[in-house]
Every structure is written in structure tokens, then in C-alpha cells.
Amino acid sequence: MVKAICFDFDGTLVDSEHLHYASWQAELQPFGCSLEKSRYMAQFSGVSTYATAETLIRDYQLPITIEQLMDKKTARFLALLQTELPVPMPGAEALLQKIQQTELAMALVTGSYRCEIEPVLDNLGWRDFFPLIVTRDDVQHAKPHPEPYLTALERLNLSAAECLALEDSPTGIRSAHDAGLTVLAVTTVHTRLTSDAGYSELFYSLQEVGEHVRQLVSALFDKE
């Protein structure tokens, strides 16, 4: 029986990928490099900061360490949050509100650092939706490694069979799938998913996800 749902954050619940892209682009410019937005969305959406920095340094032969580039990108992203905060994806808040009214537990499992998501959660008033939050700070291995979801399962004290995961990127889908969760995938303007990505169900909006969850746990929804 489904007892919990674990949500990805960036790109799934909030439209933040353009800010991440702008941060990377700004840090590449001093090196005379430019990252096409289409390439970023196709290759790096949902990818960890470490893995993205590692690839960019290799591809552009940047004279900087991975840790230095990561720190610069994170600082740039936090500076951007001072002037522009991500907005919810269409239907996100309604979905969270509906699930909160049931007996399903909700967890946030994100590849972002806690300092990157907390200002967004506070601005949206979403902290109460997620009694459990697993960030990049909490794990040794980021998505696509299963550790983020395995950590969530351990802290929820639930088995993988009792949890759903909602993801929008191949990286996140693989992480949840390899941890044994049933993965609900949602496509966005930023991501296109192939049939072999590892998800169980594919949706084209969060409204569709809500209807599917309603059907899966109809007994719980009937208690509203």
C-alpha cells in the first residue's frame, strides 16, 4: 500500500532551471566560454552541481577546480535568488495541498543544497508540506545514485514498495528507480523523456499526476 510520495524539486515543483542555467553561464563568461541553453536543458537538467562542473571543466578545459567552480556557481545562484525567486510549476501547489489532506506522507528529495531551496520554500510557504527534506548536503552521492531516495526511505521508515517518486529528469528517474521506488514522471518545457528512462507512468502535467495519485490511493482520498 502506498504510504508516501517523494518529490523532486527543481523542474518538477518549481520552475528554476533558467536560474541554474544563468548561474552557470555567468561563471563561464570570464573564461570566454558560452553554454547554449538548449544544450544545458538537454544535458544538465537534473544533473548534480558536481557532475555539471566536472563536465564543463573537461569540455571547455577550464583552469579551475571542480570545487571552485561549484562554489562560484552556488554563490551566483544564491545572488540571483535575491532578485528573482522561482515560481511554482503549473498545478504544483494544488497537488501538494490535495495530498496534504490525505494520510500520505510527503518528502522532498532534491539534488540541490539546502541553502538553495530554503529561500524558495519560505517564499512559497511550502515548508509545512514536507516534514522530511533530503538535500545534497545529506548524502555522499547525488542523483542518479540511489542514495538520496534510500536515505528518504530510511528516514520515513518505509519500504520502497510503499513510496512513489515524482521526477522530471532522467537523472532523478534513475535515482528513484534504482532505489526501488515506483516512479511517476512528468514532462516539462525543459525535459523530454524517452520510453526507456525507467519510469512506471508518464504524465504531461501535474494535474494528470494528481488524478493518477487519487486513483492509486482512492481509499485515502475518500476520507477527506
N, C-alpha and C positions, 0 to 999 in steps of 0.2 A: 504494500500500500504506500502511495506517495505521501510523504510527511514534510517535505521541504523542497524549496526551489532555490537554486543558486544562480545569481545574476552576474553576468559580465557588466562592466560599467561603460567604458569609452566605446562609443559607436553603437552600443546596444540600448542603453538607457539615456545617455546624453550625447549630444552632437558636439564632440570635442576634437575630432580628428583634424579639423582645419587648424586648430590651435597648436596641436602637436606638430603638424607639418610646418607651420610658420616658425616654430621654435627651431626645428632642425635647419630649415632654410636659412634663418638668420645666423646660425652658428657656422654654416658652410661658406657664407659670403666672404668673410675675411680671408679665406683660403682661395678665393677666386673660383669657387665651385657653385653649382646650382643643381637643385634636385627638382625634377619635374613633378608636379602634383600628381599626375596620373600614375607615375612610377611609384610615388610614395604610397598612394592608396592601394595599388595592386600588390606591392611587395612588403610594405611595412605596417599596414593597418593591423593592429592587434599584436604586433611583434614587440618584445620587451625592449626597454631602453638600451640595455647592454648589447643585445643582438643587433639592434639597429646601428648603434655606434660602431660596433665591430665591423659590420658590413660596409658602412660609409667610409671608415678609415681605410679599409682594404681597397675598395673600389676607386676612391679618389686619392689614395696614397697620402693621407693627411699626416703631417708631422706632429701628432698629438696622441696621447694615450687614450685608451677606451674610457678610463675613469675620468680623465679631464674633460673629454667631450660629453660624457654623461652629465657631469656636474654643470657644465655650461648650458646644456640643453634644459636641464631641470630648472636651473635658475631663470632662464629665459621664459620657460613655460609659466613659472610662478609669477614673473613680472607681467606677463600677458593677462594673467587672471585678475590682476589689479584693475584692468580697464575693460575686460570682456570675459564674462563667465559663460560657460557652455549652457545651452538651453536643452530642455528635455526632448528626446525623440518623440514624434507624434504618438500619443496613446500611452506613453510611459507612466505618467502619474496615475492615470485612471487604472492601469493594470496593477500597479503597486497598491493602490487603495483597495481594489477589489480583493486581492489576495490577502491583504492585511485583515480583512473582515472574516477570514476563514481560519481554520486550525493549522494551516500550512505555515511552517517556519520559513523565514526568508533570510538569505545570506548574500553578501556581496563578495564576489571573488574576482579581483581585478589585478592586472599586471602593473598598474600604476602604484606609485609610492603614496603613502598615507598623506603626506603634505600636499600632494597634487589633488586628491579627491576631497579632502575635508572642506576646503573653501566652497566647493561646488555643492556638496551635501548640505552645508549650512545655508547657503544662498537659496537652495530649493526647499529647505525644510524637510529633508528626506532622512535625517539620521534615525528617526524612530521606526522607519521601515526595516532597518537592518540591525537586529541585535548582534549579529555576527558579521564582521568585516575582515576579510583576508586580503592583504595587500602584498606588494613586492617586498616590503620590509619584513614580512612574517615567514618567508620561505627562502631556501637556499637556491632553488631552481625555479625560474619563471616559466610561464606558459611558453611553449607547448608541453613542457614537462608536466606530468600529472600531479606534482606535489601541491600546487595551490588548492586543487579540489580534494586531494587526500587530506590536507590539513583541515579544510572545511568539514569534511565528513567526521574526522576525529573530534573536532570541537562541537559539532552538532550531536555527536554520539549516535550517528545513524549509519546504515549501510548504504552502499552505492545504489542498491535497488530501491531505496526509499527516497531518493533525491532526483530531481530533474535539474538540468542546467540549461540556461538560455544564453546563447552566444551568437555573434555575428561574423566571426572571422575564422579562417581555417586553423589559425594558431590556437585560439580558445577552444574550438571544437575538438581538436586533437587532445588537448589537455584534459577536458572533461571526459571524453570518450575513453582515453587510456586509464582514467581513474575509475571507470566502470559505470559512470552515470548515463542515464538516458538523456540525449542531447536534443534540445529544440533549437533550431537555427532560424534566424531571421535575417533576410537580406535587407540592405540599406542602399542609399545612393553611393556609399563608399565601398561596398563589398559585393562581390558576385561569387556565389558558391557553386562548386561542381557536385555532381551526384555522388562522388566517391569521397567526399570530405569527412564522413564519419558521423553525420547527424542521423537521428531517427525520424525527425519530421522537419520539413522546410516550410517557412511561412514568409509572407510578403508584407506583413505589418504586425505591430504589437497587438492590434485589435484581434487579429486572427489567432495570435498566441493566447490571448485571454479566453477566447471561445474554446480553444483546444484544452486549456487547463481546466476550464469549467466542466467540460465533458469527462476529463480524467478523474476529477475529484468531485463529481456531482453531489455525492452524499454530504461532503463538507460544505459546498456552496448552498445546499438546501437548508442549512442551519442558520443562514443569515436572517 
